Amino acid sequence: MMVGATFREEPSAGAGAPTRDAGLANRGVDPARASAPTAPDAAVGGEDADRRPVRVLFAVPEYPPPVVGGLERQARELASALAARGVEVTVLTKRFADGQAGDERVDGVRVVRIGAARPFALAAAMVRLRGGYDVVHLHNVSWFAVPVIAAGKMLGKPVLSKLPNFGAWGIPGQVSRRMGRVWLAAFRRSDAVVALSNESLAELDAVSYPAGRVLRVTNGVRTERFRPGPTAPGDRLEVVFTGRLDPAKGLADLLEVWPAVVAAVPGAVLRIFGDGPMRAELAAGIERLGVWSSVRLEGHAADVAAVLAGGDVFVLPSYAEGNSNAVLEAMAAGLPVVSTFAGGTPLLVGPPGRRWLVRPGDRDGLGAALVALASDAATRAEAGRAMRARAVEVFSIAAVAELYERVYRLLRAGRRDEVGGVVSPAWMESGESGDSGNSGNSGNSGNSGDSGDSGDSGDSGEPLRSVRPVERGR
């Protein structure tokens, strides 16, 4: 139960925008103004704009190298893209691997690492670096956020906080933990917040965070790194998953429907790339289902672009997502995406990809989508082309970096109430307010420990139970 805020029932499909507009009007904010995209000149103040390079401090618990996870990888991509635009980026993070320097340059970006991300150490580092940044960009809203926001406010630096996920890893999850009321008080002092999904917007609305200070944006991808691979007639069809082997990713559902896919499309192969707590359970499930000849646990992918170039269909049947880097990469590689209405995924695939989204836990729908794409090369090619075009046009990391720079300039100029006018094109599409009504229980499954009843990974006589399928039509 959340402390200090009441959460509304998730809106039905397509109902996110009207609910959000009502919240804006109730708090005296013009919904049209908060939703309208801001022209570049207006975003920086027109003729009175401060044209100096903007300087930003990224606060990230663990910053690559080595690569840690999606949040950290996206922070690195954004920092590099901002640097290419002339933004002066400094990253404040902690040492988490052997051999990491205390102060180094990574991809042209200064990275300052402290021994541990303890509150005093974080605040002291921010004070020491205060002459080198105008804006603080916080990339994690766990307890790491509290000293960062407090120090930023003490130093008179505007703070932009990114809300990377929802549910157990979003506002309700943080507030439900020990001293959650203290965390919420600190979080609400953020000058602006980044929302990546309709679920995050609903959570912000529930705690009455000012809508005019919410940046609606998506993650980005370096589209030039990914290219569709050649497909030769008669090639074996490959379905690819890349990501953490975690119950929240819906891998138990995927494995249970795979025998039906292979029966419909003989010779199809499922390649699962990544590692995580489900590896042993998946291996046992493969043996139990007798699909060892068509399912491969590949481990870590050293070259994701090459993996995707060799695939035909990408699958990610998640129960919870913010903005999936894996989905964006698959789109950039020209693969059709079979996924769920969880978090920001509907925003990413957009109208061209909605046909291949199912409710989290809908095993029948998941299997049907995979069979439909696997058995029809023309449909597969058309869907892949649509995803590639959308990735290039809407989600290039350069375009995302431009939006962030505009927001940094607004914050530096003391115009935080205008942040809501900077909107990613994906958010402005008709019907793209989110499909949270189709999300099932995804809002509560960001914590992999809450994803259902995990079965004994060594018990090959029972179905995988890391996630529970939903009833059809429920």
C-alpha positions in Angstrom: 0.0 0.0 0.0 1.4 3.4 -0.9 2.0 5.9 1.8 0.9 9.5 1.3 -0.9 9.0 -2.1 -3.8 7.2 -3.6 -3.4 5.4 -6.9 -6.2 5.3 -9.4 -7.2 2.2 -11.3 -5.2 2.0 -14.5 -7.0 3.6 -17.4 -8.5 1.5 -20.2 -6.8 1.3 -23.6 -6.6 4.7 -25.2 -7.9 6.5 -22.2 -4.6 7.8 -20.8 -4.6 11.2 -22.5 -8.1 12.3 -21.4 -7.3 11.3 -17.8 -4.1 13.2 -18.0 -5.8 16.3 -19.5 -8.4 16.2 -16.7 -5.6 16.2 -14.2 -4.0 19.2 -15.9 -7.2 21.2 -15.9 -7.8 20.4 -12.3 -4.5 21.9 -11.4 -4.9 25.0 -13.5 -2.6 23.9 -16.4 -3.8 24.3 -20.0 -3.7 20.8 -21.5 -3.2 22.1 -25.0 -0.1 24.1 -23.9 1.3 21.3 -21.9 0.8 18.9 -24.8 1.9 21.1 -27.7 5.5 20.5 -29.0 7.8 23.4 -28.3 9.7 24.9 -31.3 13.4 24.9 -30.8 13.7 28.8 -30.7 10.8 29.0 -28.2 12.4 26.3 -26.0 15.5 28.4 -25.5 13.9 31.7 -25.1 13.8 33.1 -28.7 15.9 36.3 -29.1 16.8 36.4 -25.4 18.1 32.8 -25.4 21.3 32.0 -23.5 23.4 30.4 -26.3 26.3 29.2 -24.2 26.8 25.5 -24.2 24.7 23.9 -21.6 26.5 21.9 -18.9 24.8 18.9 -17.3 25.8 16.5 -14.5 24.5 12.9 -15.0 23.9 11.1 -11.7 24.0 7.4 -12.5 24.6 4.6 -9.9 26.7 2.5 -12.3 28.0 3.9 -15.5 29.7 1.9 -18.2 32.1 0.4 -19.0 31.4 -2.4 -18.3 27.8 -2.4 -19.5 25.5 -3.1 -16.6 21.9 -2.9 -17.8 19.5 -1.0 -20.0 19.3 2.1 -17.8 23.0 2.5 -17.7 23.5 1.7 -21.4 20.9 4.3 -22.3 22.6 6.9 -20.1 25.9 6.2 -21.9 24.3 6.5 -25.4 22.5 9.8 -24.4 25.7 11.3 -22.9 27.6 10.5 -26.0 24.9 12.0 -28.3 24.7 15.1 -26.1 28.5 15.5 -26.3 28.3 15.4 -30.1 25.8 18.3 -29.9 28.3 20.4 -27.9 26.6 19.8 -24.5 29.3 19.5 -21.7 28.4 16.3 -19.9 30.0 15.1 -16.6 28.9 11.8 -15.1 28.9 11.2 -11.4 28.8 7.5 -10.5 30.4 4.9 -8.3 33.2 2.4 -8.7 31.6 -1.0 -9.2 34.3 -3.0 -11.1 38.0 -3.6 -10.7 40.3 -1.2 -12.5 37.9 1.7 -12.8 39.6 5.1 -12.6 38.4 7.9 -10.3 38.3 10.4 -13.1 38.4 9.4 -16.8 36.9 10.2 -20.2 34.5 7.7 -21.8 33.3 8.4 -25.4 34.4 12.0 -24.9 32.5 12.4 -21.7 34.1 13.0 -18.3 33.2 10.3 -15.8 33.9 10.9 -12.1 33.7 7.7 -9.9 33.4 7.8 -6.1 34.1 4.8 -3.8 30.5 4.3 -2.8 27.2 5.9 -3.5 26.6 6.9 0.1 24.6 10.1 0.7 27.5 12.2 2.1 29.9 11.1 -0.6 27.4 11.9 -3.4 26.6 15.3 -1.9 30.3 16.1 -1.4 31.2 15.2 -5.0 28.3 17.4 -6.3 29.6 20.3 -4.2 33.2 19.7 -5.5 32.0 19.6 -9.1 29.5 22.5 -8.8 31.4 24.9 -11.0 31.2 22.5 -14.0 27.4 22.0 -14.4 24.2 24.0 -14.8 21.6 21.2 -14.5 21.5 17.8 -12.7 20.0 14.9 -14.7 19.2 12.0 -12.3 18.9 8.6 -14.0 17.7 6.5 -11.1 14.9 7.2 -8.6 15.8 4.7 -5.9 17.3 6.0 -2.6 20.2 7.1 -4.7 18.0 10.0 -5.7 17.4 11.5 -2.3 21.0 12.9 -1.7 21.3 13.9 -5.3 18.1 15.9 -5.3 18.8 17.4 -1.9 22.4 18.5 -2.9 21.1 19.9 -6.2 18.5 22.0 -4.5 21.1 23.2 -1.9 23.4 24.3 -4.6 20.7 26.0 -6.6 21.0 23.6 -9.5 17.7 22.5 -11.3 17.2 18.7 -11.1 15.6 16.6 -13.9 14.7 13.1 -12.5 14.1 10.2 -14.9 11.4 7.8 -14.0 12.6 4.7 -15.9 9.9 2.3 -14.8 6.6 2.0 -13.0 4.9 -0.1 -10.4 7.3 -2.0 -8.2 10.2 0.0 -9.7 8.3 3.3 -10.0 6.7 5.7 -7.5 4.4 3.2 -5.7 7.2 0.7 -5.2 9.5 3.4 -3.8 6.8 4.8 -1.5 5.9 1.4 -0.2 9.4 0.8 1.1 10.8 1.9 4.5 10.7 5.7 4.8 8.8 6.0 1.6 7.2 9.3 2.7 10.7 10.8 3.0 11.6 9.5 -0.5 8.4 11.0 -2.0 9.0 14.4 -0.4 12.5 14.4 -1.9 11.4 13.2 -5.3 8.6 15.9 -5.5 11.3 18.5 -5.2 12.6 17.6 -8.6 12.3 20.6 -10.9 11.1 18.3 -13.8 10.6 14.6 -14.3 11.0 12.4 -17.4 8.1 10.0 -18.1 8.7 7.1 -20.5 5.2 5.5 -20.4 1.5 6.2 -19.8 1.8 4.2 -16.5 4.5 6.7 -15.3 2.2 9.6 -16.2 -0.6 8.0 -14.1 1.8 7.6 -11.1 2.9 11.2 -11.3 -0.7 12.4 -11.6 -1.6 10.3 -8.5 1.0 12.2 -6.4 -0.1 15.5 -7.9 3.2 16.2 -9.6 2.8 19.3 -11.8 2.0 18.1 -15.3 3.6 21.1 -16.9 7.0 20.0 -15.6 6.9 16.5 -17.1 9.0 15.7 -20.1 7.3 13.0 -22.2 10.1 11.3 -24.2 11.3 7.9 -25.1 14.7 6.2 -25.0 16.7 6.4 -28.2 18.9 4.1 -30.3 21.9 4.5 -32.5 20.2 3.4 -35.7 23.4 3.5 -37.7 24.8 0.6 -35.6 22.0 -1.8 -36.7 21.1 -3.0 -40.2 18.6 -5.6 -41.4 20.5 -8.8 -42.3 20.2 -10.6 -45.7 17.7 -13.4 -45.9 18.3 -16.3 -48.3 15.5 -18.5 -49.5 15.2 -21.6 -47.5 17.1 -20.2 -44.5 16.1 -21.6 -41.1 13.7 -19.2 -39.3 15.2 -17.7 -36.1 13.2 -16.1 -33.4 15.4 -14.0 -31.1 15.2 -12.8 -27.5 17.9 -10.5 -26.0 17.8 -9.3 -22.4 18.0 -10.4 -18.8 16.8 -13.9 -18.0 14.3 -12.6 -15.4 10.8 -13.7 -14.6 9.4 -10.3 -15.5 10.5 -10.8 -19.1 7.8 -13.4 -19.6 10.3 -16.1 -20.7 8.3 -18.9 -19.0 5.3 -18.0 -21.2 7.5 -18.0 -24.3 9.0 -21.4 -23.5 5.5 -22.9 -22.9 4.2 -21.8 -26.3 7.2 -22.7 -28.2 6.3 -26.4 -29.0 3.1 -25.1 -30.7 5.2 -22.7 -32.8 7.6 -25.4 -33.9 4.7 -27.7 -34.7 3.3 -25.0 -37.0 6.6 -23.9 -38.4 9.0 -26.9 -38.5 12.6 -26.0 -38.3 12.1 -22.7 -36.5 14.7 -22.0 -33.8 14.4 -19.9 -30.7 17.7 -18.2 -29.6 17.7 -16.7 -26.1 20.6 -14.3 -25.5 21.4 -13.0 -22.0 21.9 -14.3 -18.5 20.1 -14.0 -15.2 18.3 -15.8 -12.4 16.0 -17.9 -14.7 18.8 -19.6 -16.6 18.6 -22.9 -14.7 14.8 -22.9 -14.7 14.8 -22.3 -18.5 17.3 -25.1 -19.0 15.1 -27.5 -17.0 12.0 -26.4 -18.9 13.7 -27.0 -22.3 14.5 -30.5 -21.2 11.0 -31.1 -19.8 9.3 -29.9 -23.0 11.6 -31.8 -25.3 12.5 -28.7 -27.3 16.3 -28.8 -26.8 16.8 -29.2 -30.6 15.0 -25.9 -31.3 15.8 -23.7 -28.3 19.2 -22.4 -27.5 20.4 -20.6 -24.4 23.1 -18.6 -26.0 24.4 -16.6 -23.0 25.8 -13.1 -23.3 25.7 -11.5 -26.8 29.0 -9.9 -27.5 27.7 -8.3 -30.7 23.9 -7.6 -30.4 23.8 -6.0 -33.9 25.1 -9.2 -35.5 22.7 -11.3 -33.5 19.7 -9.3 -34.6 20.9 -9.1 -38.2 20.8 -12.9 -38.2 17.3 -13.1 -36.8 13.8 -13.1 -38.4 11.5 -12.2 -35.5 12.2 -10.5 -32.2 10.2 -11.5 -29.1 9.9 -9.9 -25.7 6.8 -11.0 -23.8 7.4 -8.8 -20.8 5.3 -8.1 -17.7 6.9 -4.8 -17.1 9.0 -2.4 -19.2 9.9 1.3 -19.2 11.3 1.9 -22.7 13.0 -1.3 -23.8 16.4 -0.8 -25.4 16.1 -4.3 -26.7 12.9 -3.5 -28.6 14.4 -0.3 -30.0 17.5 -2.3 -31.2 15.3 -4.9 -32.8 13.3 -2.2 -34.6 16.5 -0.6 -35.8 17.6 -4.0 -37.1 14.4 -4.3 -39.2 12.9 -7.1 -37.2 9.1 -7.5 -36.5 8.6 -7.2 -32.8 6.3 -9.6 -30.8 5.8 -8.1 -27.4 3.2 -7.0 -24.9 1.2 -3.9 -23.9 3.5 -3.3 -21.0 4.9 0.1 -20.1 6.3 2.1 -23.0 6.3 -0.7 -25.6 3.1 0.5 -27.3 4.8 3.9 -27.7 7.8 2.3 -29.3 6.2 0.1 -31.9 3.4 2.6 -32.6 0.4 1.9 -34.9 2.5 -0.2 -37.3 3.5 -2.7 -34.6 0.4 -2.9 -32.4 -0.9 -5.9 -34.3 1.8 -8.0 -32.8 1.3 -6.9 -29.1 -0.5 -9.1 -26.7 -1.5 -8.8 -23.0 1.2 -9.9 -20.6 0.6 -13.5 -19.7 -1.6 -14.2 -22.8 0.1 -17.4 -24.0 -2.5 -18.1 -26.7 -2.1 -14.6 -28.1 1.7 -14.9 -27.9 1.8 -18.2 -29.7 -0.6 -17.0 -32.4 1.5 -13.9 -33.1 4.7 -15.9 -33.4 3.1 -18.4 -35.7 1.5 -15.7 -37.9 4.9 -14.0 -38.5 7.0 -17.2 -38.6 4.8 -18.7 -41.3 4.4 -15.7 -43.6 7.6 -14.3 -45.1 5.8 -11.4 -46.8 4.1 -10.2 -43.7 7.3 -10.6 -41.8 9.3 -8.5 -44.2 6.6 -5.8 -44.3 6.5 -5.6 -40.5 10.3 -5.5 -40.3 10.5 -2.6 -42.8 7.9 -0.7 -40.8 9.9 -1.1 -37.6 13.1 0.0 -39.2 11.5 3.1 -40.7 10.0 4.0 -37.4 13.2 3.6 -35.5 15.1 5.8 -37.9 12.4 8.5 -38.1 11.3 8.7 -34.4 13.9 7.1 -32.1 17.4 8.0 -33.2 19.5 8.9 -30.2 20.4 12.2 -31.9 16.8 13.3 -32.0 16.2 12.3 -28.4 19.4 14.2 -27.3 18.0 17.3 -29.0 14.9 17.1 -26.9 16.9 16.8 -23.7 19.1 19.7 -24.6 16.0 21.9 -25.0 14.8 20.9 -21.6 18.2 21.5 -20.0 18.1 25.0 -21.5 14.6 25.6 -20.1 15.7 24.5 -16.7 18.9 26.6 -16.8 16.7 29.6 -17.7 14.4 29.0 -14.7 11.5 28.0 -16.9 10.7 24.6 -15.5 6.9 25.0 -16.0 7.5 24.9 -19.8 9.1 21.5 -19.8 5.8 19.8 -20.5 5.7 21.5 -23.9 8.7 19.5 -25.1 7.2 16.2 -26.3 8.6 13.3 -28.3 6.9 12.6 -31.6 5.9 9.1 -30.4 3.8 10.7 -27.7 1.9 13.0 -30.1 0.6 10.2 -32.4 -3.1 9.6 -32.4 -4.0 6.8 -30.0 -0.5 6.7 -28.5 -1.6 7.6 -25.0 -0.8 4.1 -23.8 -2.6 0.8 -23.5 -2.3 0.4 -19.8 -5.7 -1.3 -19.7 -4.0 -4.2 -21.6 -1.1 -4.3 -19.2 -2.5 -7.0 -17.0 -0.5 -6.9 -13.8 2.6 -5.4 -15.4 2.6 -2.5 -13.2 3.4 -4.7 -10.2 5.9 -7.0 -11.8 8.9 -4.8 -12.2 10.4 -6.5 -9.2 11.3 -9.9 -10.4 10.7 -11.3 -7.0 7.0 -10.4 -7.3 6.4 -12.0 -10.7 4.5 -15.0 -9.5 5.3 -18.3 -7.9 8.7 -19.4 -9.0 8.9 -23.1 -9.4 11.9 -25.2 -8.4 14.2 -24.9 -11.4 15.3 -28.4 -10.9 11.7 -29.9 -11.0 11.4 -30.9 -14.6 8.0 -32.6 -14.0 6.1 -29.3 -13.5 5.4 -26.4 -15.9 7.4 -23.3 -15.4 5.6 -21.1 -12.9 7.7 -17.9 -12.8 4.8 -16.1 -14.3 1.1 -17.0 -14.4 -0.9 -16.8 -17.6 -4.0 -14.6 -17.6 -7.4 -15.9 -18.5 -8.5 -15.2 -22.0 -10.9 -12.2 -22.1 -10.2 -11.3 -18.5 
